[in-house]
Amino acid sequence: MCLRASAVEGIGRFTWKDSDAMVPAWWGGKKTVMGQALRWRGWLLLILAGVAGLLLAWPMSTAHAGAFEEGVDFFQGGHYRWALEKFIEAVDQAPWDPERQWYLAEAYRLLGDNAAAGQAYRRILQMTPQSPQAMAARRALDALGEPSLTTFRIPFQKRGASVLLPGKLNNQLIGYFILDTGATFTSVSRTVADSLGVASGGSTVRLSTASGAIQVPLALLDEVEVGGAVASHVAAVIHDLPNVTPNVVGLLGLSFLERFRVNLDLTSGVLVLESGD
């Protein structure tokens, strides 16, 4: 193939014309040139396909990373609070996985919340007492030690079948919690969450309601206090309870109560919470 110039009405135009005579001898003629071009084209297509595959694979693998994998990434990067939120979500998805419980305990420990860490370590011992995580949990519990016994006697109000307890969030009195020993998570209303700047890091959990199952935001509360009993880094869902008065702001669930031994004395109208030995 050669490039030949011609002029039409004063305008330059280039046309292709077959001619072996115009191909330099050192190229080996027309067939050699075409063969080399096809080979280069093949290599180029392979390279482009490989690059496209890498670009597609990376975001797909990132998008399919679960809460546990995201938590491990945060944990290894030293972002323990972000990791804790992801581990809480991951444990909710697979509560009998000792590895997830271990990472949950370690995140609490590294955040300085020894009471919550101890609770998570003990869950590992209950679930899989012979596992490698259980052996490590025993060593961790020995290192943490147990705090001395502290008892809190908290008067409550009855409203129908509900037990109401005054609560503070981040040292601010926010209203009343309904005691719910069957709720996995403590909950706070959207109004309270917005007023105190409580926000989810993107994690959600499945919540069963009277209207069916829904996904709700999961957040970490820096500090929850009920009658002097304080728990830090409390997992909570942001959810409005139906049919409650404005001063009822949420449920007091197991994410707070599991830090204590709980005794509800209905006769005297007192909730007793004990921590330590």
FENZIKA-V536124 format. One record per helix or strand of 2 or more residues. SS is the DSSP state (H for helix, E for strand). FROM is the first residue (numbers start at 0). TO is the last residue. Records with the same first field share a line. If there is no record, write none. Layout:
SS = FROM-TO + FROM-TO
//
This chain:
E = 1-7 + 10-16 + 149-154 + 156-158 + 161-168 + 171-178 + 185-187 + 203-208 + 211-225 + 228-237 + 247-251 + 260-264 + 269-274
H = 19-21 + 24-26 + 28-62 + 66-75 + 79-92 + 97-109 + 113-126 + 131-143 + 189-194 + 253-256
//
